[in-house]
């Protein structure tokens, strides 16, 4: 009986050690660390719900950088996002940025759409054309409100045929 108990304890310990090793590897190689090289760009958004430090910056779905700082502009009360992108991209100065969702339940990232200008954004440049994140809860609330408004009878309307008072 003692050898069985020892075998069970040893197996359990081995499983816990292996699980801890996988967890450590996953956390250390998650790729969510902010990018420290490249050119720094800033953009202001009205909403950045779900965007975090280390979130991806993508062009055409390809990761080209990451978010390095999030703060509030105390003058405009908009969210200011600082990001670092690869310096070899040569982004046009009229590029736009939007906070986009990876999917219905996925995380958020910044999507940059390159413009057509001959001038390029440099280190410390600002992207002026932006679109903030869309709140799924807000969209659902508006949809439910509009459906309930359609289904409720309008006040002061004529009675339906067959329901007229006699």
Number of C-alpha atoms within 10 A of each C-alpha: 5 7 8 9 10 11 11 12 12 12 12 12 12 12 12 12 12 12 12 12 11 12 12 12 11 11 10 11 10 9 12 15 15 18 20 14 12 17 18 22 19 20 20 26 20 14 16 24 16 15 20 19 17 19 23 29 23 19 16 10 12 10 16 20 25 28 27 21 15 17 12 13 12 9 6 10 12 16 19 20 23 20 27 25 24 16 16 9 14 14 22 18 19 18 19 19 23 21 22 22 19 11 8 7 8 10 15 20 25 27 23 22 18 17 14 12 12 10 12 16 20 15 14 12 15 19 17 15 15 19 19 17 20 15 14 11 9 10 11 11 12 12 12 12 11 11 11 11 11 10 8 8 10 9 6 6 7 9 10 7 6 7 8 8 5 4
